Amino acid sequence: MHRLTLHGPAMGTRWSVTCDAPPTIDRPALQAALAAAVQQVDAQMSPWLPGSALNRLNHAPTDAWVTLPAEIMEVLACALDICRLSAGAFDPAVGALVNAWGFGAARDAPDAAAIRAASAATAARLPTHEVLELDRAALRARKHLSLRTLLQIDLCGIAKGYAVDRMAAVLRQHGVRHALAALDGELRAVGGQADGQPWAVAVESPEAGRRAVHSVLELDNLAVATSGDYRHCLDVGGARLAHTMDARRAAPVRNEVASVTVLARQGMHADAWATALLVAGPGEGLALARRMGLEALWLLRRGGTLVSLGSGRLGADGCA
């Protein structure tokens, strides 16, 4: 076995893989396959690419079936399931809000009229899992609303987690059994390291403008994702607004949560649940995590200091 490090640009950031691979591994082929897997996710699920499958669904008339690739259908099904289980704390139909507040493809600053329209539309509609119908057998979806502009799907809270799942699948297809795949704040371990040790992964301290380690997790055949308010935010009237939307309030999330880190078997589950628990906040979120059997770590801003709150192995003694 020898240690390889592969990386490349994708989805507005970079993907990377560290793996212990046999000497016979075809490195260029593996590099190309990993890049293609991430690019496929971006091509299907990016709100910034006009021709993406996501945008075809968003621009389609209501009640019209839209044929979609199997990969985005899988992600949509997972997103709707977690939307239902989290009582809307994770909601993939926040595209209009994301754009109105200046975090999406439509604009780079808040627009008051767009915010009013998106907020009214979000408050008026039924839960997303009731108005977006999936026919997984036929690989198609349709929206059930009187106005198509009221339902704009945004998969940014789950797509990167799915991308690391696709990277893990590529690694296994190429015979790699010891690897750590990463894309932004989402990571997935394929086994442990070749020497039997787990992969050590840092949980960032949620500080804007600098990178520091808060704690360390150990991964072996696990995924981890972190959602927070400290990387992508806007200053509006002296208030810092995070890019994560709370569809239940029809506004950016505002609570004491600085970040939430979630462990799961799949990256897309960890990614979506981290978003849901960030939106839910520490009280509702901890109860939800315990009910769903989730392993999660909250970092809360209280009285000028960071306070940790966790469930499962990420409880009081869950991090190094």
C-alpha positions as CSV (number, residue, x, y, z in Angstrom):
1,M,0.0,0.0,0.0
2,H,1.1,3.5,-0.6
3,R,-0.5,6.9,0.3
4,L,-2.0,8.9,-2.5
5,T,-3.5,12.4,-2.4
6,L,-5.8,13.4,-5.2
7,H,-7.8,16.7,-5.6
8,G,-9.5,19.0,-8.0
9,P,-12.0,21.9,-8.3
10,A,-15.7,21.3,-8.1
11,M,-19.0,22.9,-7.0
12,G,-17.4,26.3,-6.2
13,T,-14.8,24.7,-3.9
14,R,-12.4,21.7,-4.1
15,W,-12.7,17.9,-3.6
16,S,-9.9,15.8,-2.2
17,V,-9.1,12.2,-1.5
18,T,-6.4,10.7,0.7
19,C,-6.1,7.0,0.2
20,D,-3.9,4.0,0.9
21,A,-3.9,2.2,-2.4
22,P,-2.2,-0.8,-4.0
23,P,0.9,0.0,-6.1
24,T,-0.9,-1.2,-9.2
25,I,-3.6,1.5,-8.9
26,D,-4.1,3.5,-12.1
27,R,-3.8,6.9,-10.6
28,P,-4.8,9.0,-13.7
29,A,-7.9,6.8,-14.2
30,L,-8.9,7.1,-10.5
31,Q,-8.4,10.9,-10.6
32,A,-10.5,11.2,-13.8
33,A,-13.3,9.0,-12.4
34,L,-13.4,11.0,-9.1
35,A,-13.6,14.3,-10.9
36,A,-16.3,13.0,-13.2
37,A,-18.4,11.8,-10.3
38,V,-18.3,15.2,-8.6
39,Q,-18.9,17.0,-11.8
40,Q,-21.9,14.9,-12.6
41,V,-23.5,15.9,-9.2
42,D,-22.8,19.5,-10.0
43,A,-24.2,19.3,-13.5
44,Q,-27.4,17.7,-12.2
45,M,-28.0,19.6,-9.0
46,S,-26.4,23.1,-9.3
47,P,-28.8,26.1,-9.2
48,W,-26.1,28.1,-10.9
49,L,-26.0,26.0,-14.1
50,P,-28.9,26.9,-16.4
51,G,-29.0,23.5,-18.0
52,S,-28.9,21.5,-14.8
53,A,-31.6,18.9,-14.1
54,L,-32.5,20.9,-11.0
55,N,-33.2,24.0,-13.0
56,R,-35.3,22.0,-15.5
57,L,-37.5,20.9,-12.6
58,N,-37.7,24.4,-11.2
59,H,-38.6,26.0,-14.5
60,A,-41.2,23.3,-15.5
61,P,-44.9,24.1,-15.3
62,T,-46.8,22.8,-12.4
63,D,-48.4,19.4,-12.7
64,A,-46.1,18.5,-15.6
65,W,-43.9,15.4,-15.2
66,V,-40.2,16.1,-15.6
67,T,-37.9,13.2,-16.4
68,L,-34.8,13.3,-14.2
69,P,-31.5,11.3,-13.8
70,A,-31.5,8.5,-11.2
71,E,-28.9,10.4,-9.1
72,I,-31.0,13.5,-8.5
73,M,-34.1,11.4,-8.0
74,E,-32.2,9.6,-5.1
75,V,-31.2,12.9,-3.6
76,L,-34.7,14.4,-3.9
77,A,-36.2,11.3,-2.2
78,C,-33.8,11.6,0.7
79,A,-34.4,15.4,0.9
80,L,-38.2,15.0,1.1
81,D,-37.8,12.2,3.7
82,I,-35.7,14.3,6.0
83,C,-38.0,17.3,5.4
84,R,-40.9,15.2,6.7
85,L,-39.0,13.7,9.6
86,S,-37.6,17.0,10.7
87,A,-41.0,18.8,10.4
88,G,-39.6,21.1,7.9
89,A,-36.3,22.1,9.6
90,F,-34.6,20.8,6.5
91,D,-36.6,21.9,3.5
92,P,-35.3,21.6,-0.1
93,A,-37.9,24.2,-1.4
94,V,-36.0,27.3,-0.1
95,G,-34.7,28.3,-3.5
96,A,-36.8,31.5,-3.7
97,L,-35.7,32.5,-0.2
98,V,-32.0,31.8,-0.9
99,N,-32.2,34.0,-4.0
100,A,-34.2,36.8,-2.4
101,W,-31.6,37.1,0.5
102,G,-28.7,37.2,-2.0
103,F,-27.1,33.8,-1.4
104,G,-28.2,32.2,-4.7
105,A,-27.7,32.4,-8.4
106,A,-30.2,35.3,-8.9
107,R,-28.5,38.1,-6.9
108,D,-25.6,38.7,-4.5
109,A,-27.4,41.1,-2.1
110,P,-30.8,41.1,-0.4
111,D,-33.8,42.4,-2.3
112,A,-36.6,43.7,-0.2
113,A,-39.4,43.1,-2.7
114,A,-38.1,39.6,-3.5
115,I,-37.9,38.8,0.2
116,R,-41.5,39.9,0.8
117,A,-42.7,37.8,-2.2
118,A,-40.6,34.7,-1.2
119,S,-41.6,34.9,2.4
120,A,-45.3,35.2,1.6
121,A,-45.1,32.3,-0.9
122,T,-43.3,30.1,1.6
123,A,-45.7,30.8,4.4
124,A,-48.7,30.1,2.2
125,R,-47.7,26.8,0.7
126,L,-48.2,23.2,1.9
127,P,-45.2,21.2,3.2
128,T,-42.7,20.4,0.5
129,H,-43.1,16.7,0.8
130,E,-46.8,17.1,0.0
131,V,-46.4,19.3,-3.1
132,L,-43.4,17.7,-4.8
133,E,-44.3,14.2,-6.2
134,L,-41.7,11.7,-7.1
135,D,-42.2,8.7,-9.4
136,R,-39.0,6.9,-8.7
137,A,-39.8,3.9,-10.9
138,A,-40.3,6.1,-13.9
139,L,-37.5,8.6,-12.9
140,R,-39.8,11.6,-13.0
141,A,-41.1,14.4,-10.7
142,R,-43.8,17.0,-10.7
143,K,-44.9,20.0,-8.6
144,H,-48.4,20.5,-7.4
145,L,-48.9,24.2,-6.9
146,S,-50.9,26.8,-8.7
147,L,-47.9,29.0,-9.4
148,R,-44.6,27.5,-10.3
149,T,-42.6,30.4,-8.8
150,L,-43.8,29.3,-5.4
151,L,-41.7,26.1,-5.4
152,Q,-38.1,26.5,-6.2
153,I,-36.0,23.5,-5.1
154,D,-32.4,24.1,-3.8
155,L,-30.3,21.1,-3.0
156,C,-27.2,22.9,-1.7
157,G,-27.9,21.5,1.8
158,I,-27.5,17.9,0.6
159,A,-25.7,17.7,-2.8
160,K,-22.2,18.0,-1.4
161,G,-22.8,15.2,1.0
162,Y,-24.1,13.1,-1.9
163,A,-21.0,14.0,-3.9
164,V,-18.7,12.4,-1.3
165,D,-21.0,9.3,-1.4
166,R,-20.4,9.1,-5.2
167,M,-16.6,9.5,-4.6
168,A,-16.7,6.7,-2.1
169,A,-18.4,4.5,-4.6
170,V,-15.8,5.3,-7.2
171,L,-13.0,4.5,-4.8
172,R,-14.5,1.0,-4.1
173,Q,-15.0,0.4,-7.8
174,H,-11.3,1.0,-8.3
175,G,-10.4,-1.4,-5.5
176,V,-9.5,1.2,-2.9
177,R,-10.6,0.1,0.6
178,H,-8.9,2.7,2.7
179,A,-9.7,6.3,1.9
180,L,-11.0,9.6,3.1
181,A,-13.0,11.7,0.6
182,A,-13.8,15.3,1.2
183,L,-15.7,18.1,-0.4
184,D,-15.9,21.4,1.5
185,G,-17.2,20.5,5.0
186,E,-18.5,17.0,4.0
187,L,-16.3,13.9,4.4
188,R,-16.7,10.2,4.0
189,A,-14.3,7.5,5.1
190,V,-14.0,4.3,3.1
191,G,-12.8,1.9,5.8
192,G,-10.0,3.1,8.1
193,Q,-6.3,3.7,7.2
194,A,-4.3,0.7,6.0
195,D,-2.6,0.4,9.3
196,G,-5.9,-0.2,11.1
197,Q,-6.2,3.3,12.5
198,P,-9.3,5.4,11.9
199,W,-9.1,8.6,9.9
200,A,-8.7,11.7,12.2
201,V,-11.0,14.5,11.1
202,A,-11.0,18.0,12.7
203,V,-14.1,19.8,13.8
204,E,-13.5,23.4,13.1
205,S,-13.9,26.1,15.7
206,P,-16.6,28.4,14.2
207,E,-14.7,31.6,13.8
208,A,-15.1,33.8,10.8
209,G,-11.9,34.7,9.0
210,R,-9.7,32.0,10.5
211,R,-9.4,28.2,10.6
212,A,-8.8,26.6,14.0
213,V,-9.5,23.1,15.4
214,H,-12.1,22.7,18.1
215,S,-11.9,18.9,18.4
216,V,-11.1,15.8,16.5
217,L,-13.3,12.9,15.4
218,E,-12.3,9.4,14.3
219,L,-13.9,8.0,11.2
220,D,-14.1,4.4,9.9
221,N,-16.7,3.7,7.3
222,L,-18.6,6.8,8.4
223,A,-19.5,10.2,7.0
224,V,-19.4,13.5,8.7
225,A,-20.9,16.9,7.8
226,T,-20.9,20.3,9.5
227,S,-23.3,23.2,8.9
228,G,-22.6,26.6,10.5
229,D,-23.1,30.3,10.4
230,Y,-19.5,31.4,10.1
231,R,-18.4,30.8,6.5
232,H,-21.2,32.2,4.2
233,C,-23.0,35.1,5.7
234,L,-24.1,38.7,5.0
235,D,-24.1,41.8,7.2
236,V,-27.5,43.4,7.1
237,G,-28.0,46.5,9.3
238,G,-25.2,45.3,11.6
239,A,-26.7,41.8,12.0
240,R,-24.9,38.8,10.6
241,L,-27.2,36.6,8.6
242,A,-26.2,33.0,7.8
243,H,-26.8,31.5,4.3
244,T,-29.0,28.7,5.8
245,M,-32.7,29.4,5.4
246,D,-35.4,28.5,8.0
247,A,-38.4,27.8,5.8
248,R,-40.7,27.8,8.8
249,R,-39.8,31.4,9.5
250,A,-39.3,32.2,5.8
251,A,-36.0,33.9,6.7
252,P,-32.3,33.1,7.4
253,V,-31.7,31.0,10.5
254,R,-31.2,33.1,13.6
255,N,-30.4,31.3,16.8
256,E,-27.4,30.6,19.1
257,V,-26.1,27.7,17.1
258,A,-22.6,28.4,15.6
259,S,-22.3,25.0,14.0
260,V,-23.7,21.5,14.0
261,T,-21.6,18.4,13.1
262,V,-23.4,15.1,12.3
263,L,-22.1,11.5,11.9
264,A,-24.0,9.2,9.6
265,R,-23.3,6.2,7.3
266,Q,-24.0,8.3,4.2
267,G,-22.7,11.7,3.4
268,M,-26.1,13.0,2.1
269,H,-27.7,12.0,5.4
270,A,-25.1,13.7,7.5
271,D,-25.2,16.8,5.3
272,A,-29.0,17.2,5.4
273,W,-29.4,16.4,9.1
274,A,-26.6,18.9,9.9
275,T,-28.7,21.6,8.2
276,A,-31.9,20.5,9.9
277,L,-30.3,20.5,13.4
278,L,-28.8,24.0,12.7
279,V,-32.2,25.3,11.8
280,A,-34.0,23.5,14.7
281,G,-31.6,25.0,17.3
282,P,-30.3,23.3,20.5
283,G,-33.6,22.6,22.2
284,E,-35.8,21.3,19.4
285,G,-32.7,20.0,17.7
286,L,-31.4,17.9,20.6
287,A,-34.8,16.3,21.0
288,L,-35.0,15.6,17.3
289,A,-31.5,14.1,17.3
290,R,-32.3,11.8,20.2
291,R,-35.6,10.8,18.6
292,M,-33.9,9.9,15.3
293,G,-30.9,8.3,16.9
294,L,-28.5,10.9,15.4
295,E,-25.0,11.5,16.6
296,A,-24.5,15.3,16.6
297,L,-22.4,18.0,18.1
298,W,-23.6,21.6,18.5
299,L,-21.3,24.5,19.2
300,L,-23.4,27.3,20.7
301,R,-22.6,31.0,21.3
302,R,-23.5,31.8,24.9
303,G,-22.2,34.7,26.8
304,G,-19.3,35.3,24.5
305,T,-18.0,31.7,24.8
306,L,-18.6,28.5,22.9
307,V,-20.6,25.8,24.6
308,S,-20.7,22.2,23.4
309,L,-23.9,20.1,23.3
310,G,-24.0,16.6,21.9
311,S,-26.0,13.4,21.3
312,G,-24.8,9.8,20.9
313,R,-21.0,9.4,20.8
314,L,-20.7,13.2,20.2
315,G,-22.0,13.8,23.7
316,A,-19.8,15.1,26.6
317,D,-16.9,12.7,25.9
318,G,-17.4,12.1,22.2
319,C,-14.6,14.3,20.8
320,A,-10.9,14.4,21.5
